[in-house]
């Protein structure tokens, strides 16, 4: 019989899976997908996130924002459009990416890119 993970252990496992497998890059990622990878079920995924004050979308979008910002700040990506960055980060569109970046970083993707690159 498999031992059940505590919500803290499951949360750490989910974070490890997101970092190592980059699950957040899948545009239509679901709780069921993460549950399958973590060998648990959707209910336990929700509980682990709720214990941190997060819902599934917030959890996934935090990783997508981090990835998008990394891409935006790399000089070799200067020619990529917002749409390219959004697609490469798992967002459905550039507007969704901008909304989430602005919410977490306080500024739009373009404004951040200009500030960093001095454009």
Secondary structure, DSSP 8 states (H G I E B T S, - for coil): ------HHHHHHHHHHHHHHH-GGGSTT--HHHHHHHHTS-HHHHHHHHHTTT--HHHHHHHHHHHHHHHHHH-GGGTT--HHHHHHHHT-SSHHHHHHHHHHHHSS-HHHHHHHHHT-
